[in-house]
């Protein structure tokens, strides 16, 4: 094989690409997580009838799940334009959709003011969040990986994944700061709105960075070769159904694990285990630090032994962790809770780091935005949309051990899909860049 003389060289610097992919997903996940945190400590009290606290929490979790059903729609919508028009313009549109929806949440009237209209408006804004994030993730991963040099795709692909722990730390840090500076009455009256409205500043920064980018080399070559298709989603379902199904199942355990470690853990810790939010959130933040640290470590491993092989080993660890979950978290001691959070989030980093590259690489450039985004966001429906609701119901009815079995079962299903994806020739070892013909 020889390099084509007509290939288009990368025009974005590595620093610009990696910063744009990181800052965009950081903003998107910050917006997404402040809703997740608020769905536990704010929305049940302000947006739903207060007669039954448990019912209010479950209804709040139901609105939380709406975004996950919106995300595949966002993946299809933004994926279409990402594969047809380009990665850059689509990423800008996705960021604006997510940002405006988040800002509006901070301006909504509560149940006490407008009655049942309040949760309806909240659900509509949550749908907008999901729509934007559905288009954001795939584009950010492609922005990084399609600008990566050979042998560095997992390393480049982990930068947008780092947006998850950074966004989580910023979101929970913001709520902790509000809790420290304000009384409970002030926080519930107006303080909770500040992180939502303040995200407007982050959106402006993200837009400024992304508008300075040019298209990825892979997409430019696809245009030059006239490889674009009229309806990318149609081609994905017509020619890549098996890959889409395996990618979806292969990412499912990642979502189950993360939302058990965040939304469910926060709710259970501040109710059944009797921690205050000011006591439990710092413990979660310690766990998230390990989430952030293991993402780059997982990328180094994945570039050496393969993306899918790294996911297989990590998923086996998640099965074991699920079986031990009840004993570790159920002890209720600070040491036990911290061990639960550190181990769970470290496993999360190892599964999340190479996931974007593993889902994106197998799809052809012409449908890669759509295919990778759909796989990721369909996995969100299976793994995350109802995870807090299911886990809370299982824990309340059968104890924490049942939650662990739920996680272990999801991880076993994911493990089977990853084994089918691997087939002994991982993409990390066999991938050939588009410019080589």
C-alpha positions in Angstrom: 0.0 0.0 0.0 1.2 3.5 -0.7 0.0 6.9 0.3 -2.2 8.7 -2.1 -0.8 11.9 -3.5 -4.3 13.3 -3.6 -5.0 12.7 0.1 -5.9 15.8 2.1 -3.5 16.4 5.1 -4.9 17.3 8.5 -5.4 21.1 8.8 -6.4 21.2 12.5 -3.6 21.2 15.1 -3.7 18.5 17.7 -4.1 21.0 20.4 -7.1 22.6 18.8 -8.8 19.3 18.0 -8.3 17.8 21.4 -9.3 21.0 23.3 -12.5 21.4 21.1 -13.5 17.8 21.6 -12.9 18.0 25.3 -14.5 21.3 26.1 -17.6 20.5 24.1 -18.3 17.2 25.8 -17.4 18.8 29.2 -20.1 21.4 28.7 -22.6 18.8 27.4 -22.1 16.5 30.3 -22.0 19.3 32.8 -25.5 20.3 31.5 -26.6 16.7 31.6 -25.3 15.9 35.1 -26.7 19.0 36.8 -30.1 17.7 35.8 -29.2 14.2 37.2 -28.2 15.7 40.5 -31.2 18.0 40.6 -33.5 15.1 39.8 -32.5 13.6 43.2 -32.3 16.7 45.5 -34.4 19.4 43.9 -37.0 18.4 41.3 -39.0 15.9 43.5 -39.7 18.8 46.0 -40.4 21.6 43.5 -41.9 20.0 40.3 -44.1 17.3 41.6 -46.9 16.9 44.3 -45.3 16.6 47.7 -47.9 14.3 49.2 -45.7 11.2 48.6 -42.0 11.8 48.6 -41.1 8.3 47.2 -43.6 8.8 44.3 -42.1 12.2 43.7 -38.6 10.8 43.4 -39.7 8.1 41.0 -41.6 10.7 38.9 -38.5 12.8 38.8 -36.5 9.8 37.7 -39.1 9.3 34.9 -38.4 12.8 33.5 -34.7 12.0 33.9 -35.2 9.0 31.6 -36.9 11.1 28.8 -33.5 12.3 27.6 -32.3 8.8 26.9 -35.3 8.2 24.6 -34.6 11.5 22.9 -30.9 10.8 22.3 -31.3 8.2 19.5 -33.5 10.8 17.8 -30.7 13.3 18.2 -28.3 10.7 16.9 -30.4 10.2 13.8 -31.0 13.9 13.2 -27.5 15.3 13.9 -25.9 12.1 12.5 -27.7 12.7 9.2 -26.3 16.2 8.9 -22.9 15.2 10.3 -22.5 12.6 7.6 -24.0 14.8 4.9 -23.0 18.4 5.7 -20.0 17.9 8.0 -18.8 17.4 11.5 -18.1 21.0 12.4 -21.5 22.6 11.7 -23.4 19.7 13.3 -21.3 19.9 16.5 -22.1 23.6 16.8 -25.9 22.9 16.3 -25.8 20.1 18.9 -24.1 22.3 21.5 -26.6 25.1 21.0 -29.5 22.7 21.4 -28.2 21.2 24.6 -27.2 24.6 26.0 -30.5 26.4 25.4 -32.5 23.5 26.9 -30.4 23.6 30.0 -30.7 27.4 30.4 -34.5 27.2 30.1 -34.6 24.6 32.9 -33.1 27.2 35.2 -35.9 29.6 34.3 -38.9 27.3 34.7 -41.8 27.9 37.1 -42.4 25.3 39.8 -45.4 23.1 40.6 -46.4 25.6 43.3 -46.7 28.3 40.7 -48.3 26.6 37.6 -49.3 23.2 38.8 -49.0 20.3 36.4 -47.6 22.5 33.7 -44.3 22.6 35.6 -43.4 18.9 35.1 -44.6 19.1 31.5 -42.2 22.0 30.8 -39.4 20.2 32.7 -39.9 17.1 30.6 -39.9 19.2 27.3 -36.5 20.8 28.3 -35.1 17.4 29.3 -36.1 16.1 25.9 -34.1 19.0 24.4 -31.1 18.1 26.5 -31.3 14.5 25.2 -31.7 15.6 21.6 -28.5 17.8 21.8 -26.4 15.2 23.6 -27.5 12.5 21.1 -25.8 14.5 18.4 -22.9 15.8 20.4 -21.1 12.7 21.5 -20.7 11.0 18.1 -19.4 14.2 16.5 -16.9 14.9 19.3 -15.5 11.4 19.1 -15.2 11.7 15.3 -13.6 15.1 15.6 -10.9 13.5 17.7 -10.4 10.1 16.1 -10.6 11.3 12.4 -7.8 13.7 13.1 -5.7 11.1 15.0 -2.4 9.8 13.6 -2.1 6.0 13.1 -1.7 4.1 16.3 -3.2 6.9 18.4 -6.9 6.6 17.8 -7.7 5.4 21.3 -5.6 8.2 22.8 -7.3 10.9 20.8 -10.7 9.3 21.2 -10.4 9.4 25.0 -10.3 13.2 25.1 -14.0 13.7 24.5 -14.6 10.9 27.0 -12.8 12.9 29.6 -15.6 15.5 29.4 -17.7 13.1 31.4 -15.8 13.1 34.7 -14.8 16.8 34.3 -18.5 17.7 33.7 -19.6 15.7 36.6 -17.0 17.3 38.9 -18.1 20.8 37.8 -21.7 20.0 38.2 -21.5 18.4 41.7 -18.9 21.0 42.7 -21.4 23.7 41.8 -24.1 22.1 43.9 -21.8 21.7 46.8 -20.8 25.3 46.6 -24.4 26.4 46.5 -25.1 24.2 49.5 -22.2 25.7 51.4 -23.1 29.3 50.7 -26.9 29.1 50.9 -29.4 27.8 53.5 -31.6 24.9 52.4 -34.5 27.4 52.0 -32.4 29.7 49.7 -31.1 26.7 47.7 -34.6 25.4 47.0 -36.0 28.8 46.4 -33.5 30.0 43.8 -30.0 28.7 44.4 -30.5 25.5 42.4 -31.2 27.6 39.3 -27.7 29.1 39.2 -25.8 26.1 37.7 -28.4 25.8 34.9 -28.3 29.5 34.0 -24.5 29.8 34.4 -24.0 27.1 31.7 -24.7 29.8 29.2 -21.1 31.1 29.8 -19.7 27.6 29.1 -21.7 27.3 25.9 -20.3 30.6 24.6 -16.7 29.3 25.2 -17.5 26.0 23.5 -19.0 27.7 20.4 -16.0 30.0 20.1 -13.6 27.0 20.1 -15.6 24.9 17.7 -16.2 27.7 15.2 -12.4 27.9 14.7 -12.2 24.3 13.5 -12.1 23.0 9.9 -13.6 19.7 8.8 -11.8 16.4 9.6 -9.5 14.9 7.0 -11.6 11.7 6.8 -14.8 13.7 6.0 -13.0 15.9 3.4 -11.7 12.7 1.7 -15.3 11.3 1.7 -16.5 14.4 0.0 -13.7 14.4 -2.6 -14.4 10.7 -3.4 -18.2 11.3 -3.5 -18.8 8.7 -0.9 -21.6 10.5 1.0 -25.0 8.8 0.9 -28.4 10.4 0.7 -29.9 8.8 3.8 -27.1 7.6 6.2 -29.5 6.0 8.7 -31.1 4.0 5.9 -27.7 2.6 4.9 -26.8 1.8 8.5 -30.0 -0.3 8.9 -29.6 -1.8 5.5 -26.0 -2.8 5.6 -24.7 -2.5 9.2 -27.5 -3.9 11.4 -25.4 -6.5 13.1 -22.7 -4.0 13.9 -25.2 -1.6 15.2 -26.8 -4.3 17.4 -23.4 -5.5 18.8 -22.3 -1.9 19.4 -25.5 -1.1 21.3 -25.2 -4.2 23.5 -21.5 -3.7 23.9 -22.0 -0.3 25.5 -25.0 -1.2 27.6 -23.2 -2.1 30.8 -21.2 1.1 30.7 -24.5 3.1 31.0 -25.9 0.8 33.7 -22.7 1.1 35.8 -22.4 4.9 35.5 -26.0 5.7 36.5 -25.9 3.3 39.4 -22.7 5.0 40.6 -24.2 8.5 40.2 -28.0 9.0 40.4 -28.9 5.8 42.2 -25.9 5.9 44.6 -26.7 9.6 45.5 -30.4 8.8 46.1 -29.7 5.7 48.2 -26.9 7.3 50.1 -28.9 10.3 51.1 -32.0 8.3 52.0 -31.4 4.7 53.1 -27.9 5.3 54.3 -28.8 8.6 56.0 -26.0 10.7 54.5 -26.7 14.4 53.9 -26.0 15.6 50.3 -23.1 17.7 51.7 -21.6 14.5 53.1 -22.2 12.2 50.1 -21.4 14.4 47.2 -17.7 14.8 48.3 -17.4 11.0 48.5 -18.8 10.8 44.9 -16.3 13.4 43.8 -13.4 11.3 45.1 -14.7 8.4 43.1 -15.1 10.5 40.0 -11.4 11.5 40.3 -10.6 7.8 39.7 -13.0 7.8 36.8 -11.0 10.6 35.2 -7.6 9.1 36.0 -8.4 5.7 34.5 -9.7 7.1 31.2 -6.3 8.0 29.8 -4.8 4.8 31.3 -7.4 2.8 29.5 -6.5 4.5 26.2 -2.8 3.6 26.6 -3.8 0.0 27.1 -6.3 0.0 24.3 -3.8 1.3 21.7 -1.5 -1.5 22.7 -3.8 -4.5 23.0 -7.0 -3.4 21.2 -10.1 -1.4 22.0 -12.5 -4.3 22.2 -10.1 -6.5 24.2 -9.7 -3.8 26.8 -13.5 -3.5 27.0 -13.8 -7.3 27.4 -11.4 -7.4 30.3 -13.0 -4.5 32.0 -16.5 -5.9 31.6 -15.5 -9.1 33.2 -14.4 -7.0 36.2 -17.8 -5.3 36.2 -19.5 -8.6 36.5 -17.4 -9.4 39.6 -18.1 -5.9 41.0 -21.8 -6.3 40.6 -21.8 -9.6 42.5 -20.0 -7.8 45.4 -22.0 -4.6 45.2 -24.5 -5.4 48.0 -21.8 -6.3 50.5 -19.6 -3.3 49.8 -22.2 -0.5 49.5 -24.7 -2.1 51.9 -22.3 -1.9 54.8 -23.1 1.8 55.0 -19.7 2.7 56.6 -17.8 5.6 55.1 -14.9 3.2 54.2 -17.4 0.8 52.5 -19.1 3.6 50.6 -15.8 5.1 49.5 -14.5 1.7 48.3 -17.7 1.1 46.4 -17.4 4.5 44.6 -13.6 4.3 43.9 -13.8 0.7 42.5 -17.0 1.4 40.5 -15.8 4.7 39.0 -12.3 3.2 38.2 -14.0 0.4 36.2 -16.2 3.1 34.6 -13.1 4.9 33.4 -11.6 1.7 31.9 -14.8 0.9 30.0 -15.6 4.5 29.0 -12.2 5.5 27.7 -11.9 3.2 24.6 -15.7 3.0 24.0 -15.9 5.9 21.6 -13.1 4.6 19.4 -14.4 1.1 19.5 -17.9 2.1 18.4 -16.8 4.5 15.7 -14.0 2.7 13.9 -15.9 -0.2 12.4 -18.4 2.1 10.5 -17.4 3.5 7.1 -16.7 7.3 7.0 -19.9 8.0 5.1 -22.2 6.7 7.9 -19.8 6.8 10.8 -21.4 9.8 12.6 -24.9 8.2 12.4 -23.8 4.6 13.1 -21.6 5.4 16.2 -24.1 7.9 17.6 -27.0 5.4 17.2 -25.1 2.6 18.9 -24.1 4.8 21.8 -27.5 6.3 22.4 -29.5 3.2 21.9 -27.3 1.7 24.6 -28.3 4.7 26.7 -32.0 3.6 26.4 -31.2 0.0 27.4 -28.6 0.8 30.1 -29.4 4.1 31.6 -32.9 5.4 30.9 -34.5 3.4 33.6 -31.4 2.3 35.6 -32.1 4.6 38.6 -35.8 3.7 38.6 -35.1 -0.1 38.3 -32.3 0.0 40.9 -34.3 2.0 43.4 -37.2 -0.4 43.0 -35.0 -3.5 43.4 -33.1 -2.1 46.4 -36.4 -1.1 48.1 -38.1 -4.4 47.5 -35.2 -6.9 47.6 -32.1 -5.2 49.0 -28.9 -3.9 47.4 -27.8 -7.4 46.4 -30.5 -7.4 43.8 -29.1 -4.2 42.4 -25.7 -5.9 42.1 -27.3 -8.9 40.2 -28.9 -6.4 37.9 -25.5 -4.8 37.1 -23.8 -8.2 36.7 -26.6 -9.4 34.3 -26.2 -6.3 32.2 -22.4 -6.8 32.1 -22.7 -10.4 31.1 -24.9 -9.4 28.2 -22.4 -6.8 27.2 -19.5 -9.3 27.5 -21.2 -11.6 25.0 -21.6 -8.8 22.5 -18.0 -7.7 22.9 -16.7 -11.2 22.4 -18.7 -11.4 19.1 -17.3 -8.0 18.1 -13.7 -9.0 18.8 -13.4 -12.1 16.5 -9.7 -12.2 17.2 -8.8 -9.2 15.0 -9.4 -6.1 17.0 -9.6 -2.8 15.1 -6.8 -1.4 17.2 -4.4 -3.7 15.4 -5.9 -3.7 11.9 -7.2 -0.2 11.3 -6.0 1.4 8.2 -6.4 5.2 7.9 -8.5 6.5 5.0 -5.6 8.3 3.4 -3.9 4.9 2.7 -5.2 3.3 -0.5 
